[in-house]
Amino acid sequence: MVDSLVNSIFRFFLPSQISLKSEKNLKNIALLLGILSAIAIIFDWYPLTMFLSFPFCLIWIYCAWLHTEPQLKWVNLIFLLIYTYGIARYFLGV
């Protein structure tokens, strides 16, 4: 049930098919974001790590959704929720 809800949200906001070139570009952007996030962790550049990881997770959720890879989608969705909470805490000063 939750899986179909998430799928319908993605269907509403994003196309269910993209070209292989577009998907490759998205994955290259995600790779760059992942590398930058790792560098931000090493140099303790908080909160930059969350701001780089958030779009990284979004891209991988979307790419997993395109190919119906539910495990990859859910792992990244969990991380996305954690980063959303962290970003909200950062801006709200909690």
Summary of the structure (lengths in Angstrom):
residues: 94
radius of gyration: 14.2
end to end distance: 32.9
largest distance: 42.0
contacts: 237
relative contact order: 0.13
helix: 82%
strand: 0%
